[in-house]
Amino acid sequence: MIIPTDEIGIADWLVNSIYPFENHVAGSVMPPNYEAYARILHPASTDSGNVTWKDIAKWSGRVYHPAMQFEAIATPVLGRILSPRPWNGQVPNYLPRDQVKALAQLLSPFTETSNKMWYLVWEGHGDLPRSSQFTVECSHRHYYLFRGDIDDIRDREIPEHHWEPPDYWFPEDKSWCVATDIDLYWTYVGGSRKCIDAILRCQDLESVPAELTHGLTVESDIVNRLSAEEKLKWGV
């Protein structure tokens, strides 16, 4: 059962370890000192299902690589003859619920405290009821704190009226951590090498290895560079 809590000190290790957000690197979102990291790419979609970033890069002629940015791979290379765009709309800034459930099931064996989980939810989500509880204060956002077990994220919303997954979730033993910032089109996971290798092998998740130095902005994709005009089209 998910319970709101004011035990905000439980997140001090996270707040005090991530880099300043203005650095605009993965370490501005993910805590350091994990053995390895994965970046789970949120799928684009069509009326018939999900579309992977790999399929989008194949369509556009761009290079698929661990530090790629969505706007870059979704912009066709100059002169490329294209079939119709293989996805609709924009990539969501949250992991779809079925993939959250798959991730939770995968992560459960890699902690000894799956019965005691901590969930951080950004206070700015519009569908959240306003709360008087204390918030966890990071340099760039404030979060409501909840506790429960790992089945809570598989079985129901967090909290009751908010259907997107939490922005951060980690077990009591901090053996791994999951992080999704509302401005990003992917989710980070830090953990042991075995844990991250399991994520990278998972067929239900499109993921690539991540480094804390990988950038968060379009400019950080130095392989698929966009022109000033192309950036303007994306509003970046």
N, C-alpha and C positions, 0 to 999 in steps of 0.2 A: 504494500500500500504506500502510495506517495504522500509524504507529509511535508508541508512547508516548515522550515526551520530557520532560526536566527543564529545557528552555530557557525557564523561566517568565518571564524578562525580556521575552520577546516580547509579553506581555500587559500590560506596565506602562502603555502608553498607554491601555488600556481601564480598568484598575483605578484609575488616577489621575485619570480624567476623568469617570466617572459620578458623579452626585449621591449623597449619603447615602441609603441605602435607606429610612430612616424618613421621608424626604420624600414617599414613596409617589406618585411621578410617573413618567412614562415615562423621564425623564432619570436616574432611579435604576437603570434597567436598560440603557438605550441610551447610548452615548457621544455627546457633542455634536459640533458642527462639521461635520456632514454637511449637504449642501444641502437634502435633503428626507428625509421618513420615511414609511413605510407601516406599517400595523397589519394583519396577516393574521389573520383570525378563524378559530379552529379550529372545524370543523363539528360540529354535533350529529349524531346518527345514528338510523336506524331499521333494521329488518331488511332493508329494500330499498335502503338507501343513505344518503347524507349529507343533512343538513337545514341550510340556511343561516340565519344570524342574521336576514337580511332576512325570510325566511319566518316565523321565530318572532315577530319584531316585528309582522308583519302579522296573525298569529294572535292575539296578545295585545292589539293596539291601541296598543302603545307606539311611541315615535318612534325611528326608525333614524337614528343620527347618529354622527360619527366618535369621540366620547368616550363612547359608550354602554357600559354594563356588562351582562354576560349576565344576572345575577340580576334586573336591572331590566326588561330587555325580555322575560324569560321569566315575568314576573308579570303576569297580565291586569289591565287597568284595571278599576276597580270597576264592577260592573253589566254587564260585557260578556257577551253570550251566546256561548258557545264551542262549537266543534267539538272532537273529541278532540285531545289534545295531539299535535303533529306530530313529536315526537322521543322517544327513549327515554333514560333515565338522564341522565348529566351530560356536559358538554362536556369533552373531554380536555385536559390541560395540556401537550400536545405536538401538533405538526403531523403529520397522517397521512403515512405513508411515500410514498404516491404524490404528495402535494402537496410534500413535501420534494424529491423528484426533479424535479418541475416547476419548483420555485423554483431549484434548482441549475442546471438547464438555462437558465433565464431569466437568472440572474446571471452565468453564465460569460463572456459577451461583454463584460461591464462591468469586467473586471479583466485586467491583463496578466500576472498571476501565478497563474492558475488551477491551475498545476502545483505550487504551494506554498501549501497551505492549513493553517490552524491551527484546531483543534477543542478546545473546553473542555467537559468533562462533569462535572456535579456529583458530588462524591464520595459523596453520600448515597443515590444510587440503590441500591435493595436487591439488584438483580441484577448489580451490579458486583463483580468479584473485588477483595478488598482489596489495596491497592498500597502499596509503600514509596516511590514516587516523590514528589518535591516537588509541592506543589499551588499553583495560582494562588489567591491570597487576596484576595477582594473583601470589602467591609465586612459582607456578610450571608451569603456562602457561599464554600466552597472548591471548586476544580475541578481535575480531572486534565487534563493537556495532551497533545494528540496532534497529529501533523503528517501530511500526505499530500497528495493532490491532490483536485480537486473531484469527480472520478469516484468517489472512495471513498464519498461520501455518497449517491451515486445507486445504488451497486452492493452495499453491504453495511452491516452494523451498525457502530456506533462505540461502544465497542470490540466485539470479536467476540461477546461474550455479552450485549450490551446493545442492544436493538433500537430504543429511542427515539432520535430525532435529538439531536445535541449541543445543549447549552444556549447556547453561543456558537460561531459560526464566521465566519472572515474570511480573506481572502487576504493574502499577504505585503505587497502594496502598500496594504492597508487601504482600498481603493477603496469597499468597502461592508462592512457588518457585520450579521449576523443574530443576534437574541437572543430566547431563550424562557426565562422564569423558571418554575420548577416550580409556582408558586402562581397562575399566570395562564392564561387561556383563549385566549391569542393570542400571536402572534410578531411582533416588531418587525424592520424592516429599515431601515437608514440607508444613503444613497448619494447619487449625483448625481441631479439632477432627471430626467434621461432614464431612469435606472435605476428610480427610484420610479414614474415614469409608466408604465413597462412593466409593473411589478407591478400597478398599479391597473387596467390594461387587461386583465390576464391572466384569461381565462375559467375557468381551472382553480383559481384562488385567489379567495376572497372577502376583499377588502381595502378599507380606508378610509385616507384621509390621517391622519397622526399628527403631534402636536406634543410636544415634550419636557415641556411643562407639563400635558399630559393626565394625569388621575389614574388610579390603579390600583385604587381601592376603590369599593364600591357608592355611597358618599356623594358621590363625584366626578361621578356622573351627575346633574347638576342639572336635566336635562330630564325624565327619568323617575324622579321621586322615589318612594321606597318608605316606607311607614309603619313605625313601630317593630315592629308585629306582623308585617308582611311580611318585614322583615329577620330577625326571630327565626326564622321558618320556614326561612330559608336558612342560619341559623347565622352571620350576619355582623353 
